[in-house]
Amino acid sequence: MTGFSRFTIVRTVLAALLSGIGGAALAVQSRYNLAPPMTRVANEVYSLHNMMLLICTVIFIAVFSVMFYSIWKHRKSKGAVAANWHESTTVEVIWTVIPFIIILVMALPATRTVVAMKDTSNADLTIKVTGYQWKWGYDYLRGEGEGISFLSQLATPVAQIENREPKSATYLLEVDNPLVVPVNKKVRVILTASDVIHAWWVPAFAVKQDAIPGFARDIWFRADKIGTFRGQCAELCGKDHAFMPIVVNVVSAEDYAKWVAERRTQMAALADDPGKTWTHADLMARGAKVYQANCQVCHQPTGQGVPGTFPALAGSKVVANTPEQIALLLNGRNAMPSWKGLSDVELAAVATYTKNSWGNSAGDVQPAEFKAARK
């Protein structure tokens, strides 16, 4: 082995070791690190992450230092002769005890944090979160704001998605109706889904839980700071999986009380009587908004659908058959999700809109028909 090649090997080894040390030291400031923690549990997770990274770095340096030293010190060019030995009790004890101690050092604090993450008792606020393709439904079940319910979906303009406008700083991470919670209050989140598996993930809170159809699972968080925190669905849930963001607004207790009052006033103003007979013009106007918000992403603004994936509504026999259309909207079928989360008025309006658009002419549907079909 020439002097040059030996120098090259040594330099490479030193560079690798320094890189490992530097990586551990700078991890906190790296943009590839965990999100800045905003809850006590998130702080514990952040600290655990850094501790594990440090332990792994030390193990890496120790193992590879011994390995490279052995290769260098006992190389053939120096006349080294392999030893013939086996069954060293001392070595067996050392490489059993040391890993056991390392496991304890890592497992004990991690277990404590995991237990804390699962303790959803004594919550100040309980919110049910339902995953839909492709939006989130929020229902405030207990605590201040009980009874409030709304859907939250992507608010990024289509022009940005299609590269016809510059992308904003919160591209694909903005919604029309964010979840609003008070600061320093324990919030229990009950998760489920209506169609496929979704996952509610907010990195700043260190919360991530799958939302599974037919199951109810729960997590919790207590935000320490006022602000807006963003997340995403973390399960591959279909073609618009990338367009399913989560936005949580953490506000002061006073601002939360104001938001609750305003939201209840809005809900009262928008409350619809499903027993009322609506005019064709009112149904069409309301249906156009419902279709634009929920349906056109699959069936297209023209009602032509996507060949081979989503059927066209223009000239559709299902749209013309009122009982079949009602059943489809309520129960879903194949790639079509259930839309039971919409009100009877919204369902009747969008059904009427599709029956009388793109050349269709199949009459009106009244909210009372959907109300009866739900029973």
TORZA-651245 format. One record per residue (C-alpha): x, y, z. Coordinates in steps of 0.5 Angstrom, whole numbers, plus 500, padded with zeros to 3 digits. Each point is the difference from the previous one (the first is absolute). Layout:
MARMI east north  up
MARMI    X     Y   Z
...
END
This chain:
MARMI east north  up
MARMI  500   500 500
MARMI  503   507 498
MARMI  501   506 504
MARMI  495   504 496
MARMI  494   494 501
MARMI  501   500 507
MARMI  500   507 501
MARMI  493   500 496
MARMI  497   495 504
MARMI  502   503 506
MARMI  497   507 498
MARMI  494   497 497
MARMI  499   496 507
MARMI  501   507 504
MARMI  495   503 495
MARMI  495   495 502
MARMI  501   501 507
MARMI  499   507 500
MARMI  494   500 496
MARMI  497   496 505
MARMI  502   504 506
MARMI  498   506 496
MARMI  493   497 498
MARMI  498   499 507
MARMI  502   507 502
MARMI  497   504 495
MARMI  493   495 500
MARMI  496   505 504
MARMI  501   506 495
MARMI  499   495 494
MARMI  494   501 495
MARMI  500   493 500
MARMI  499   499 507
MARMI  493   499 504
MARMI  495   506 500
MARMI  501   505 506
MARMI  496   497 506
MARMI  494   504 502
MARMI  498   495 505
MARMI  503   497 506
MARMI  500   493 497
MARMI  502   503 494
MARMI  506   502 504
MARMI  501   494 503
MARMI  500   496 493
MARMI  505   506 497
MARMI  505   498 506
MARMI  499   493 499
MARMI  502   501 493
MARMI  506   504 501
MARMI  502   495 506
MARMI  499   494 495
MARMI  504   503 495
MARMI  506   502 504
MARMI  500   492 503
MARMI  500   498 493
MARMI  506   505 498
MARMI  504   497 506
MARMI  499   493 498
MARMI  502   501 493
MARMI  506   504 502
MARMI  502   495 505
MARMI  499   494 495
MARMI  503   502 494
MARMI  506   503 504
MARMI  501   493 503
MARMI  499   497 493
MARMI  505   505 496
MARMI  505   500 505
MARMI  500   492 500
MARMI  501   500 492
MARMI  505   505 501
MARMI  504   497 505
MARMI  500   493 498
MARMI  501   501 493
MARMI  503   495 496
MARMI  506   505 497
MARMI  502   500 508
MARMI  501   493 500
MARMI  494   499 505
MARMI  498   492 501
MARMI  492   499 502
MARMI  499   497 507
MARMI  497   493 501
MARMI  495   501 506
MARMI  493   499 502
MARMI  495   500 506
MARMI  502   506 504
MARMI  496   501 506
MARMI  502   507 501
MARMI  498   502 493
MARMI  494   497 500
MARMI  498   503 507
MARMI  502   507 497
MARMI  496   500 493
MARMI  494   497 504
MARMI  500   505 506
MARMI  501   507 496
MARMI  495   499 495
MARMI  495   498 506
MARMI  502   507 503
MARMI  499   504 494
MARMI  493   497 499
MARMI  498   501 507
MARMI  503   508 499
MARMI  495   500 494
MARMI  494   496 502
MARMI  499   503 506
MARMI  499   508 498
MARMI  496   497 494
MARMI  495   496 504
MARMI  499   506 504
MARMI  498   504 494
MARMI  496   495 497
MARMI  496   499 506
MARMI  499   507 500
MARMI  498   501 493
MARMI  494   495 501
MARMI  497   503 506
MARMI  494   503 498
MARMI  496   501 506
MARMI  498   507 503
MARMI  500   503 494
MARMI  497   507 500
MARMI  497   500 493
MARMI  498   494 496
MARMI  500   500 492
MARMI  498   494 495
MARMI  504   501 494
MARMI  498   496 494
MARMI  504   499 493
MARMI  496   500 494
MARMI  503   499 493
MARMI  503   506 500
MARMI  498   504 506
MARMI  499   500 507
MARMI  494   501 504
MARMI  500   503 507
MARMI  495   499 506
MARMI  501   503 506
MARMI  497   495 505
MARMI  502   502 507
MARMI  502   507 503
MARMI  499   507 498
MARMI  498   500 493
MARMI  496   493 501
MARMI  495   500 494
MARMI  504   503 495
MARMI  502   496 493
MARMI  503   502 494
MARMI  504   497 494
MARMI  507   502 498
MARMI  503   500 493
MARMI  506   502 496
MARMI  499   508 499
MARMI  506   500 495
MARMI  498   503 493
MARMI  500   495 494
MARMI  504   505 496
MARMI  506   499 505
MARMI  499   493 500
MARMI  500   500 492
MARMI  506   505 500
MARMI  496   506 497
MARMI  502   504 506
MARMI  506   501 505
MARMI  499   495 506
MARMI  499   503 507
MARMI  504   499 506
MARMI  495   495 503
MARMI  499   496 493
MARMI  495   494 501
MARMI  500   502 508
MARMI  494   504 500
MARMI  493   499 501
MARMI  493   503 500
MARMI  498   499 507
MARMI  506   498 505
MARMI  499   497 507
MARMI  500   505 505
MARMI  502   498 508
MARMI  502   504 506
MARMI  507   500 502
MARMI  503   497 506
MARMI  493   495 500
MARMI  501   492 499
MARMI  496   499 494
MARMI  498   492 499
MARMI  499   498 492
MARMI  496   494 499
MARMI  502   498 493
MARMI  496   496 495
MARMI  499   500 492
MARMI  494   499 495
MARMI  503   496 494
MARMI  508   498 501
MARMI  505   501 505
MARMI  503   507 501
MARMI  505   503 505
MARMI  499   506 504
MARMI  507   503 501
MARMI  502   507 503
MARMI  508   499 501
MARMI  501   506 505
MARMI  495   497 505
MARMI  503   493 499
MARMI  494   497 498
MARMI  498   495 494
MARMI  495   495 501
MARMI  497   496 494
MARMI  492   501 499
MARMI  497   493 498
MARMI  493   499 498
MARMI  496   496 505
MARMI  505   502 506
MARMI  501   505 504
MARMI  507   502 503
MARMI  502   506 504
MARMI  506   504 501
MARMI  501   507 504
MARMI  504   506 500
MARMI  500   507 504
MARMI  503   506 496
MARMI  505   504 504
MARMI  500   506 495
MARMI  495   504 496
MARMI  501   499 493
MARMI  498   496 493
MARMI  503   493 500
MARMI  500   496 493
MARMI  500   493 499
MARMI  497   495 495
MARMI  497   493 499
MARMI  506   495 501
MARMI  496   494 496
MARMI  500   499 493
MARMI  492   501 499
MARMI  499   500 493
MARMI  501   505 494
MARMI  500   506 504
MARMI  504   498 506
MARMI  504   506 499
MARMI  494   505 500
MARMI  498   498 507
MARMI  504   505 505
MARMI  498   502 507
MARMI  501   506 504
MARMI  499   502 507
MARMI  499   507 503
MARMI  502   500 507
MARMI  497   506 503
MARMI  499   504 507
MARMI  494   498 504
MARMI  497   506 499
MARMI  501   500 492
MARMI  497   492 501
MARMI  494   503 503
MARMI  499   505 495
MARMI  501   495 494
MARMI  495   495 504
MARMI  495   505 500
MARMI  501   502 493
MARMI  500   493 497
MARMI  493   499 504
MARMI  497   506 497
MARMI  502   498 493
MARMI  497   493 501
MARMI  494   503 502
MARMI  499   504 494
MARMI  502   495 495
MARMI  496   494 504
MARMI  495   498 494
MARMI  493   497 501
MARMI  500   493 497
MARMI  493   500 500
MARMI  499   506 496
MARMI  498   500 492
MARMI  506   503 497
MARMI  499   504 493
MARMI  504   497 494
MARMI  504   507 499
MARMI  502   499 508
MARMI  502   493 499
MARMI  504   501 494
MARMI  504   506 503
MARMI  501   496 506
MARMI  502   494 496
MARMI  505   504 496
MARMI  504   502 506
MARMI  500   493 503
MARMI  502   497 494
MARMI  506   504 499
MARMI  502   499 507
MARMI  500   493 500
MARMI  498   496 493
MARMI  504   504 495
MARMI  507   497 502
MARMI  498   493 497
MARMI  494   502 495
MARMI  503   506 498
MARMI  496   507 499
MARMI  498   497 493
MARMI  496   494 503
MARMI  504   496 495
MARMI  504   496 506
MARMI  507   497 499
MARMI  499   494 495
MARMI  502   493 503
MARMI  500   503 507
MARMI  494   505 501
MARMI  494   499 496
MARMI  497   506 497
MARMI  493   503 503
MARMI  498   503 493
MARMI  495   495 497
MARMI  501   495 506
MARMI  494   495 501
MARMI  502   500 508
MARMI  499   508 500
MARMI  493   499 497
MARMI  498   495 505
MARMI  498   503 506
MARMI  500   495 505
MARMI  507   497 497
MARMI  503   507 501
MARMI  498   501 507
MARMI  502   493 502
MARMI  507   501 496
MARMI  501   507 504
MARMI  498   497 507
MARMI  504   494 499
MARMI  505   501 495
MARMI  503   494 495
MARMI  506   498 498
MARMI  505   506 499
MARMI  494   505 502
MARMI  500   501 507
MARMI  494   501 505
MARMI  497   507 501
MARMI  496   499 506
MARMI  504   506 503
MARMI  497   505 496
MARMI  493   502 502
MARMI  493   498 497
MARMI  500   507 496
MARMI  507   500 498
MARMI  499   493 497
MARMI  493   502 497
MARMI  503   506 497
MARMI  506   496 496
MARMI  495   495 498
MARMI  496   505 497
MARMI  506   503 497
MARMI  503   494 497
MARMI  493   498 497
MARMI  499   507 496
MARMI  507   502 498
MARMI  504   498 494
MARMI  494   498 496
MARMI  497   496 505
MARMI  492   501 502
MARMI  498   495 505
MARMI  496   505 505
MARMI  501   502 507
MARMI  502   496 507
MARMI  497   503 506
MARMI  504   499 507
MARMI  494   496 503
MARMI  502   495 495
MARMI  507   499 503
MARMI  497   501 507
MARMI  496   494 499
MARMI  505   496 496
MARMI  505   501 506
MARMI  495   496 505
END
